[in-house]
């Protein structure tokens, strides 16, 4: 099983369409089983085509690029989390080429006001892969020490919902650096979660953010804040940072994480 998570920074990138093409070609090449995407945006004023999904939804454009490559294997689930940059409906998504048995979405922030940029929602799906069903959640969380939207409360809410599932994966941008002890990363591990990076037989630096980005305006360090966690021990063969300029071109302000199980 191959998994990918990426914070897309969608419609904020220079040469955005070219970068979507790079992502589509990589998906075609790697044939990921499940992909978790964050900051998956669409214009508020764009034409609605299906439910909440609009014509310029980043995931829709990505699937169109895949179709140009002859790949129609993937389906996706998406939901709207909050307004971004005043003109976008920013959400989260899961893509998979396997049967989806059930989908869910839920708020984990105290705020459920979609006009507030700190509002956080999770998208989940029960996905049948071969003879087993796994639950996957695409996650975009807040920051440690935020008094308005405490990270602990968001993790507690997320795990409370996910813990009803026998085998689940939490994938995404957790906005907490693994190198800082006694904060968000350690709190995640205290919930009984396994970090696929730590489990992996082969791994690289794990760095997914280099320097200053939105939300980390004063950062000057390399950060590991994008993860794939599971609630059970997994036989991870490789864990690699991707779209970092060494393993595929940079396509976002975050690098992605891919693992092979």
N, C-alpha and C positions, 0 to 999 in steps of 0.2 A: 504494500500500500504506500502510495506517495502523497504527501500533503504539502500544501503551500499556504503561507499567510503573508499578506502584504497590505500595508497602509498605502493606498493609492495616491493620496493628495490630489484627488481627481479635479480636473479643470483648473488647477492652479499651476500646472507645469508648462514651461516653454516647450514647444514642439509636442503638444499633448497627443495629437493623433499618431505621430510617429512612435511615441512611447507606448501607446496602446497596441500598435502593431508589433512592437518588440515583445510585449507581454503575451499577445495572442500566439506569436510564433514559438515562444517558450513553452506555453501550455500545450501546443501541438506537438512539440518535440518531446516534452517530458511526460505527457499524458497523466497528469495528476488525477488522483481519485477524488480528492476534495480540496477546494480552494476557499480560504476565508479572506475576504477583502473588507477593509475599513475605509472611511472617508469616500464612500461611493455616492457621488452627488449627481443631481439633475437640476436643471434650471427651474425656478419657480414658475416661470412663464411658458415653459415648454409644453407641447401638446401631449395630453394624456393618451396612452395607448392601451393600458391594461391595469385596472384597479388604481393603485397609487403610482404605478410606473409610467414615466414619461419618455418621450422620444429620444432625448439626449442623456438618459440614464447611463452612467459609465459602464454598467454591466451589460446593458443592451448593446452599446457600441462595441464593447469587447466581443460579445457573441457574434455580432455582424462581421467583425474581422476574422473570427474563427471560421465562419461560414465561407468567407472568401478563400480560405485555405482548404476548404472541403471538409471541415470538421463541424458536424452538427450533433456531436455526442453530449454536449453540456446543457444542463438546465440550471436555473438559479432561483434563489429566494432572496428578497430584499425588503427592507422596511426603513422608514423615515425616522431619524432620530432627532435632528434639530436643524434650524436654519443656520447656514454657514455663509459668511461674507455678504450677508443681506440679500443675496440673489439666488442662493442654492438651497435645495432640500438635501441635506447630507444624511446618508444612511450607512447601513452595513449590509453585507451580502455573503451568501454561500453559493458556490458553484460545484456541481458534481456531475459525473457521467453515469452514476448509479441510481437505482430506484429510490425515490424519496417516499418514505412511509408516512411521515407526519412533519409539519412545520410549526414553529412557535416564534413569537417575538414578545419581549417584555421589557419594561423599564427597570433599571437597577439604580437610578439616581433618585434622590428625594424629589427633585423637580420632574414633572411630566409635561412641562411647558415647552413645546417644540420651538418656540421663539427664543429660548434661552440656550446659549451655546454650550453650557455645561451639562445639559440634559443628555442622558446616556440610555440607549436601548440596545438590547442583545437580540440577534437573530439565531435561531436554532433549527436543526433538522435531524430527524431520525433517518439514517441512510443505510440501506441494505447493501453490504459488500460481500460477495460470495455467499457464505452460509451464515453470516452473522449480521446483526444490526448494531450500529454505533450511533451515538448522538454527538453531533458537532455543533459548536457555538462560535459564531464570529463576534469578537469582543473588542470594544474600544472604550477604555476606562479612563478615569480621572487621575489625579495626582495625590501622592502622599502629602499630608499636612494641609490639604484644602479643607478649611473649616465649613465652607458652604456645602460642599459635596464630598464628605469623608470617603476616602478610598476603602477603608475597612467595611463601611456599610455597603458599598457597591459590591465588594467581593462576597460579603455575607449573603446579600440578596441573590447574586449569581449562583453561588454554590447551593443555596437553599433550593433553587429551581432545578439545578442540574443533578443534585444528589438523588433524585428519584429514578435516575437512569443507571442501568447496570454498568455500562462502559461508555464513557464520554471523553471528548476532547474539547479543551478551551483554547482557541486559536486567535491571536491578534495582537493589538497594540495595548499594552498594559500600563504604559507611561510610568513605570517604576524600574529603576536600574538594578540589575542583578548584583552589581558590585557594591551597593550600599547596604550594609548590614543593619538589621533591626527595623527595616521599613517594609515597603510593599512586597518585595520579592520574598522575603522571609515569611511574611504573613500568608502569602499564597501557599508556600510549602507547609505552613502550619495547618492548613486545611486538608492535608493528606494528598496533595497533588504531586504528580511526578513531572519534572521538567525534562522534556525529550532531549534537550541539549546535554544535560547531565547523564542521561541514560545511553547516549549514542556511543557506539564503538569508535567511530571516526567523526571528528568535528574540527571546525576552524575557530576563529576568535569569537564568533557569535555576535560581533558588533553589528547593530542594526541602525544606529544613528551616529553620524560624525559631525560634531560641532553644533552650531546654533540652528534650530528649526522652530516652527510655530509651537508654542507651549513650553519650549526650552530656550527662551530668548537669550539667556546669559550662559548657556552651556558652552564649554570649551573642551569637553572630554568626549571620548568614545563611549557610547552607551549600548547596553544590551537591554532593550525594553520591549522587543517583539518576541513572542513565545508561542510554543505549542505544548500545552500541559495535558496530561491525562489523569484519570482517577484510578488507574491501574498500571502496574509495571508493564512496559511495552519493550519489545526487542527492537531497538532502533539501530539500524545499521550505519546510517550516515545522517549528519545534521550539517547543513551548509547555508551560509548567508548567500543570497542571490540578488542580482540587480545592484551590485556595489561597485561596478567598474572593473572588477576582476573576474567575477562570475556573472557575465552578462552586463550590458550597459546600465547605468543609473537611470531609473525611470520615475523616481519619487524622492521626497525628502527622507523617507525611510527606505532601508533595504528590506528585502524579503527574507523569509526563512523557509527552507524546504527540508523535509525529512523523508527518509525511506525506512519503512517498518517491515 
